[in-house]
Amino acid sequence: MAQQQIILKLSCPDQIGVVAAVANHFADQQFNIIESSQHEDPHTNLFFMRTVLENAGTEQTLSTIRQAFAPVAERMRMRWQMHDRYHRPKVLIAVSNWGHCLNAMLNAWRNQSLPIEVVGVVSNHRIMEKMAEWYGLTYHYLPIEKDQKAEQEAKLLMVYQDSGADLLVLARYMQILSPGLCELLAGRIINIHHSFLPGFVGARPYHQAFHRGVKQIGATAHYVTADLDEGPIIEQAVERVSHANSPEELTNIGRDIEAMVLNRAVKWHAEHRVLINGVRTVVFNR
């Protein structure tokens, strides 16, 4: 059986002694530091840290470990979270008409390269139902009737809560979530945007890119906020293209990038490598 390991991630006012306080506390608790990353933000005067610790003594409950660390966190004015490193967060995936991101994520989940537990797929269309069933997942078909968007969103939230999900992933779910839902699930919704933000808005973005003669296309994964496509960015990628690429070729290239970027963002979130810093993020991915 593997040794107990925990992940501590925190932010606090930048000050002398933060690393020492964490290291000394866990040394007293018989924990070894096996991985640690830090970042100082001079613009906000905040310090960010992610540390992986292994219990070299008697195994304890996560609640007990948290309780013992709380006085240290309070003294240093930390915002912090502590997680079992081996726990796989439960993920509900929302999708509309396009399945490239969904398929890539489910394949990565199935081959265990993505450390999550998918608990279901929700959609306002039936197009991806057979794909979800092939992966053995419950498919929640929630159509949006005229003037019934709020009721449909309430059902989506009920599915999220009933499934015990920790994260909602919008895998090309082409619906705008209400400010209320964004606030309720702040830091727990990840979206993939079909451009290297800021970029082309509205329908047919790759056709817009073609007509503008762009030389790079990309994708952006970000946390969802009430400000449309303005949430803290987790990951982005681009690829060079040229005048020779047709709109259809740009679309295919773009979809590959979208799937890759979304999987990276979900993986880093699941591994607790992402810390929100106002409208930005700190991502300890190396």
N, C-alpha and C positions, 0 to 999 in steps of 0.2 A: 504494500500500500504506500502511495506517495506521501512524502512529508507534507504536513500542513503548510500552505503558503497563502499569504494575503497580499493585496495590493492597496497601498495607501496613496491617495492623490489629494493634494491640498494647494490652496493659495492663501496668502496672508500678506500683510504689509512687509515690505522688504526691510529686514533688520538683521543684526548680528545674532548668530546662535540658533537659527532655525534648524539647520542640518544637524548640529550637535545635539539639540533637544530631542529630535526624532531618533537619532542614532543611540544616544545614551538611554533613552526610555526603553527602546526595544532590546538593547543589550541587557538591561536589567530584567527584561521579560524572557530572556533566553531565545531571542530571535536573531538570525543572521541576515544581513542585507546582501541580497544576491543580484540586485539590479537597482540603479537609481539614476534619475535624470532631473536636472534643475534648470530653471530659466528665470532671469531677473528682467523685468520690463521697466526700463527707466521712464517711460512715458506715463505709466500708471503708478509707479513706485510699488509694484506688487511682485511677490516671489512665488514661483510655481514649482511644484515638485511631485514626482511620481516615483514611488519606491516599492520594490517587491521584496518581501521578507519571508524567511523560512523558519518555522518553529523548530528549534533544536532541543526543546524540552518537552514537557507534557502538553498534549494537544488541548486547546481551549476552545470554547464556543466563540463565534465571531462577536456575539453580544458582550461577552466578558472582555475581549480584547479592546473593543470599542470603549467600553466603560472605563478601562484602565487608562486609555489614551486621552480621554476627554479633558482632564485637567491640563495636560500639556497643550492641547489645541486651544483651550480657552485662554491660557496664559499668553500664547503667541498670536491670538486673534485670528485663528485659522478658519477658513471654510474648507471642509474636508469630507471625504468619503472613504470608506474602507470596504473591501470586497474579498470574497473567497476567490483566489486565482483560478480555481478549477470549475467555478460555476459558469454555466453557459446561459447568458441572458435570453429570455423568451422574446421572439420577434414575430410580429404580425406584419404581413406584407400587403400593401394596397397597390392595385394595378388597374389600368383601363384597357386600351386597345392593343398596346405594343408589349410583347413579352420578352424582349431581349434581356432586359435587366432582371426580370423575374427568373428566367431560365438560368442565367449565369449565377444568380445568388442561390437558387435551389440546388444547382449542380455542386457549387462550392460547399454548401451545407451538407449535401449527401456524401461527398468525399472527405468531409471533416477538415477541410482547409479553412473554413469559416467557423469560428468558435461561438456559434449561436444555436438555439433550438427554435426552429420555425414552428409556430403554433397554428398557422392558418393563413389563408389568402382571402382578401376581401376585394370586391370589384363592383363597379357600376355597370359592367357588361359581363356576358357569359363566355366571351371569346377564349379566356385563359382557363376555363373550368377543367377541361380535359388534361391540361398540363399539370394543374394542381393535383388532380386525382391520380395521375401517373406517379407523382411523388408521394402519394398516400396522405395528402393533406385535405382538411376540410375547406371547402370553398364557400364563402359567404357572398351570395349574389344580392347586392343592395342597389337596385335601380333607383334613379332619381326621377321622380314624377314631377310634373309641372307644379311649381310653387310648393314643393315638398322637400327642398334641399335640407332644411334644418332637421326634419324628421329622419331623413336618411343619415345625416351626420350623427344624430343621437344613436341610431342603430349601430353605426360604425364604432362609436365610443363604447357601447354596450359589449360588442364583440371583443374589443380590446380589453376591457375590464374582466369579462367573464373568462377569457383565455389566459388571464394572468400575465399578459404581455408586459415586458419591460421597455420595449421600443417599437415604434410604428415606422416602417420604412415605406416611403412613397416611391415605388419602382415604376416611374412614368404613370402615376395616378393623376390624371388630368383634371383635377377638381381643386378649387381653392378652399382651404379650410377656414372656418370662422375664427375670428380673434379669440373667442372664448375657448375653443378647443386648443388653439396654439398656446394660450396662456396656461391652461390646465396641464398640458403635456410638454411644457417648456423643457428643452434639453433632451426630449425623448421622441422627437420626430426628425427623421433625416429624409431629405428630398434630393433627387438628382435633377439638375437643370441642364437642358440641352444646349448649353453654350458656355464659353469661358467668360463668366460674368465680369463686367456687364456686357450684354450682347444683344442679339436680335430677339425681340419680344413678339409674342403672338404666335399665330399659326405658321407652319411651314418654315421653320427657322433655317433649314439647310438650303431651301430654295432662295431665301433672302440672302444667305451667305454667298450662294452662287452668283446672284445678280450683282452683288457688291464686289465680286472678285477677290474674296478673302484668300489669304495665304496660309492661315492657320484656322483650324476648328478645334473645339474642345468641349469639355463638360465640367460641371461644378457640383460637388456634393456639399450640402450645408444643412444646418439645423433650421427648422421651420419656425418663423415668427409671424406675428400679425402683419409685418411689413413684407409684402410679396417679394420673394426671391432676394431678400436683404438680410437673411439670417446669417449667423457666424459660419464662415466657410471652413470646412474640414479638409477637403482635398480637391485639387484641380489637375487637369492634364490637357495637353494640346498635341496636335499632330500637323505637320506641314502638308499642305495640299497645293494644287496649282490650277491654272486656267484649263488644264486638260481634263480635270475631274468633272463629271456630270453631276447634277443634283442628286441622282440616285446613288452614285459612288460616294458623294459627300455624306449622304444619309447613312450608308452602311459603315463608313469609317466612324462617323459620329456615334452610332449605336454601340460599336465596339468600345469606344472610349467611355461612354456613359456607363456601361456595365462594369468595366474595370474600375472606374473612379468610385462608383457606388459601393462595390465590394470592399475596396480599401477603406472607405469611410466607415462602413458598418463594422469591419474587422477591428479598426482602431478604437471605435466606440466600445465594442464588446470587450476589448482588452484594457479598457479604462486608460487609454493613452491621450484622450482629448479633454482639455480643460477650457472652459469658456472664460474669455477675458473681455468682458463688455460685448462689443459687436464683432470681436475677433475670437480666434481660438489659439491655444498653445497645444501642439500635437507632438508628443514624444514618440515618434515612430521609428527612431533609430537608436 
